[in-house]
Amino acid sequence: MEYVLWHALTAGPRKYGQDGISQNDITKLKSNFINADSWIIFDDNLEETGLGINEWSHRFNIAVKNNPGLIYDDYRCRIDFPTFNVLF
């Protein structure tokens, strides 16, 4: 889920599941991210873990390059995926 939410934060509103992620959702997400000064991920060993922006961006770009399906709820969809750089 953290990959889909980051994709929405960097790329804009999008469909997900039965509904979608709206601009209002993204605004709230961005505010929470800035206030926490980290991106929360789920780690199998450490459970919920906060990562700084540089570490998370690096991890996101590598993971999605290796598995573009991470940002889709339909894993049959495969596309060429650009590297995202986020400026706050």
C-alpha positions as CSV (number, residue, x, y, z in Angstrom):
1,M,0.0,0.0,0.0
2,E,2.9,2.4,0.8
3,Y,3.9,2.2,-2.9
4,V,0.5,3.0,-4.2
5,L,0.1,6.0,-1.8
6,W,3.6,7.3,-2.8
7,H,2.7,7.0,-6.4
8,A,-0.4,9.0,-5.8
9,L,1.5,11.6,-3.9
10,T,4.0,12.0,-6.7
11,A,1.8,11.5,-9.8
12,G,-1.6,12.8,-8.6
13,P,-5.1,11.4,-8.1
14,R,-5.7,7.8,-9.3
15,K,-8.0,4.9,-9.2
16,Y,-7.3,2.3,-6.6
17,G,-9.5,-0.7,-5.6
18,Q,-13.2,0.0,-5.7
19,D,-12.7,3.8,-5.3
20,G,-9.7,6.0,-5.8
21,I,-7.2,8.4,-4.2
22,S,-8.5,11.9,-4.6
23,Q,-6.6,15.2,-4.5
24,N,-8.1,15.8,-1.0
25,D,-6.6,12.4,0.1
26,I,-3.3,13.4,-1.4
27,T,-3.3,16.8,0.4
28,K,-3.9,15.1,3.7
29,L,-1.2,12.5,2.9
30,K,1.3,15.1,2.0
31,S,0.6,17.0,5.2
32,N,1.1,13.9,7.3
33,F,4.3,13.0,5.5
34,I,5.7,16.5,6.0
35,N,4.7,16.6,9.7
36,A,6.2,13.1,10.4
37,D,9.3,13.9,8.3
38,S,9.2,10.3,7.2
39,W,7.3,7.8,5.1
40,I,5.8,4.9,7.0
41,I,6.3,1.5,5.5
42,F,5.5,-2.0,6.7
43,D,8.6,-4.2,7.2
44,D,8.1,-7.9,7.8
45,N,10.7,-7.9,10.6
46,L,10.3,-4.4,12.1
47,E,6.6,-3.9,11.3
48,E,5.7,-0.2,10.8
49,T,8.9,1.7,10.2
50,G,9.5,5.4,9.3
51,L,12.0,6.1,6.5
52,G,13.5,9.5,5.6
53,I,12.7,10.9,2.2
54,N,16.0,10.0,0.6
55,E,16.0,6.4,1.8
56,W,12.3,5.9,0.9
57,S,12.7,7.5,-2.6
58,H,15.7,5.3,-3.3
59,R,13.9,2.2,-2.1
60,F,10.7,3.1,-4.0
61,N,12.5,3.7,-7.3
62,I,14.4,0.4,-7.1
63,A,11.4,-1.6,-6.0
64,V,9.1,-0.3,-8.7
65,K,11.7,-0.6,-11.4
66,N,12.0,-4.3,-10.5
67,N,8.3,-4.8,-10.0
68,P,6.1,-2.1,-11.6
69,G,3.0,-4.0,-10.4
70,L,3.7,-2.7,-6.9
71,I,1.8,0.5,-7.8
72,Y,-1.3,-1.2,-9.2
73,D,-4.1,-3.1,-7.8
74,D,-4.2,-5.1,-11.0
75,Y,-0.9,-6.9,-11.2
76,R,-1.4,-7.8,-14.8
77,C,-0.7,-4.2,-15.8
78,R,2.9,-3.6,-16.7
79,I,4.4,-0.4,-18.0
80,D,7.7,1.4,-18.3
81,F,8.0,3.4,-15.1
82,P,9.9,6.6,-14.7
83,T,12.0,7.5,-11.7
84,F,10.2,10.0,-9.5
85,N,11.9,12.9,-7.8
86,V,9.8,14.7,-5.3
87,L,10.5,18.2,-4.2
88,F,8.9,19.6,-1.0
